[in-house]
Amino acid sequence: MPQIDTNQDNENNDRKITHETVYKNLYDSIITGRFEPGKTLTIRGLAEELNVSPMPIREAIRRLVALGALEMQSTRRVAVAKMTEERYHEIVTARILLEPEVSAQAIKHKNPALIRKLETIDDEIEKALDMGDVDLYSLKNWEFHFTLYRAAKCPIILRLIESIWLQFGPFMRIIVGRLGTSYMVDQHINAIDALKEGNEEALREAIRLDIYDGMDRIGEKLLGHPSIK
């Protein structure tokens, strides 16, 4: 009977964990806006920041470039994707098509635990708004949406939505930073109420209005016009 090399298995598992941890770290930094649009990132700089070898950084960058979150500038430099008129309109259209629908699908899987979690996150969003905490607001806003979207159990659509959020998250963070949290409108309570009632149309509308509120601000500040409803 062949002998199993447990040391090799452990090394492979450790390597997999490192790669996934690095990817998740960069993913979170982009989707919540910690990296500004246009910011140049280097493999060496990221490796030093995360205290890892360049290999998992290269793999994470490759995956994020494929999702449209990063743009390759050279063999050793990448940048957070910039907003263009075409990209903006496509993002708005994709969000309006996908996010209200996946939210409505979450009604099939609603339960008291999901509703309590969404209410807790929304309370934390309110605290962030009251404190003017831009970073906390950005993080909790992302957490609210993806808690709701994951509940729909539609993994293919979820991956598409994640790709879209990676492309506008940094811009949303900039707008909130410029305007302050006092300018943000919390549409989430209507979404929670609709989820409780099992009202698909009301839930779609709450998420649609939430999308337009955020994307209008990006359009007005960065492109000179709101999105087209």
N, C-alpha and C positions, 0 to 999 in steps of 0.2 A: 504494500500500500504506500503511495507516494506521501512524503512528509510535507505538510503545509508550512510554508514560510510565513509565520505570523509577523515577524519583523517587517517583511516587505508589505504585507497587508496593512499594517499600522502606518507605515510611511505613505502608502497610497491614500489612506483615509485622511492623514494629516494634511497631505498636499491638496486633497479635494476640499477640505474644510478651509484651508488658507485661501484657495482660489475663490470659493463662494463668499467668504468673509470680506475679501477685498472688493469683489464685485458689488456686494450689498452695501458696503461703505460708500463706494463711488456713486452707486445708484441713488442712495438716500441723499447724498450731498447734492446731486443734480436735481432730483425731483422736488426737493424742498427749497432749492434756490441758494444753497450755500456757495456754489460756484456761479459767479456772474456770467451772463452771456458774453461771448467773445474772449473770456479769460483763457489764456494759454496755459496748458498743463504739460509737464514733461514726465516721462517715465521715471527718470531719476528722482525728480522732486517728489512725486507721489510715493515712490518706493521708500524714500527717506521719511516722509510724513507718516506713513503707515507702518514703517519698520518691517518691511518685507523685501524679498528679492524682486528684481524687475519682472520675472516670469509671470506671476499672477497679475501684475499691473498690465502687462501687454495683453493678456487674455481678457481681462475686464474691459480694457479699452476697445479691443476688437469687437466684443459683444455690444458695447454702448455705441460704437460707430455704426454697427449694423442696425441698431434701433433708431438712429437719427439723432441721438442725444449729444454726440460728439462729432466733430468734423476733423478729419485727418489733414494736418498741414504739412508734415514731413514725416520721416521715419521715426523721429523721436519726439515730435510735438503734436499735440492735438488741442482743440479749442472747443469750448461749449458753443453749440450751434447758435448762430445769429438769427434774428427774426427778419423775415422779408414779407412783402405784401402777399406773395403767393403762399408762403408757408402759413401765414396768419389765417387767411381765408380757409385753407384746407384744414387747419387745426380746428377752427370754429365749426366747420361743417361736420367733421368727423366726430367731435365731441357731442354735438346736438343729435347726431344719428345714433351714437352708441350708448352714451351715459344715461339718458332718460330711460331707454329700453332695458338696459341691464338692471337699473334700479327697480323697474316694475317687476322684473323676474325675481327679485329678492323677496317679493311678497309671498311667493310660494314657500319660502323657507323661513319666514319670520317666526320669532319666538321671544318670550320675555327677556331672555339673556341678551339677544341682539338689540332689542329696543333699549334696555338699560345701558348697554355699552355705548350706543349712539347718543343717548341722553347725557351720559357722563362726559363723552368727548365734546359734545356741544356746550356743556357747562364750562369745560376747560377753554373752549374757544371764546366764550363770553368773558372769562377771566383775562385771557390774552388781550381781547379788545379793550377791556377796562384798564389794563396795565400799559397798553400801548406796546406790548411785546411782539415785535414783528416776527422774530424767529419762532416763538411758540405758536403764534397764529398760523404761520405757514405749515409747521409740522402737524398741528392738530387738524387743520383744514384737510390736508392730505389724508390723515388717519381716518377722518370721518367718511370721506368719499370711498376710500378703499375698503373700509369695514363694511359699508353698505354693498359695494360692488362684489366683494368676495362672497357675500352671503347669497348671491344669485346662483353660485355654482355654475358659472359659464366661463371656463378657463380660457377658451379661445378668444372670446370678446375681451376678457380681462387683460390678456397679453397685449391686445391692440390698444386698449385704453392706457395701459402702462407706458407703451411706446409714445403715445401722444402726450401724456403728462411729462415725460422726460424732456419733451421739446418745448414746453411752455412754462414749466415750473420755475426756471430761473427768472423769467420775465415777470411772473406773478409776484415773486419775492421782491423784485426791484420796485414794482408799482406800489406794493404795500409799504415798502420802505420810504418811498417818496411822499405818498399821500398820508401815511399814518393809518393806524387801525381804526380810527374814528370814522373813516370814510367807508369802511367795509359794511356791507349789509349781510346779516345772517339769515339766509333762506332755509337753513337746516331744520328749524323747528317745524316748518310746514311739511318738510319731507318726512320727519318723524311722525307727525300726526297722520299723514296719508298712509304711512306704513302700518301704523296701529289699526287704522280703519280698513286696510286692505284695498284702498282706492288707487288703482293703477294710474288713472289719468291725472289725479291730483299729485301723485308722486312724480310722474313724468314732468308735469308743469313746474313743480318746485325745483327739480334738478335743472330743467331747461333755463329757468330764470336765474338760478345760481351761476350757471355757465355764462350766460350773457352778461351778468353783472361783472364777473371777473374779466372776461375777454374784452368787454367794452372798455374797461379801464386800460388794459394793455394797448388796445387799438388807438385810443385817444392820446395816450402819452407817448407812444413809440412811433405810431404811423400817422397820427393826426386825424383819426376818425374812429368812431365806434364800429363794432361788427354790424353786419346787415341782418336784421331779424326777418 
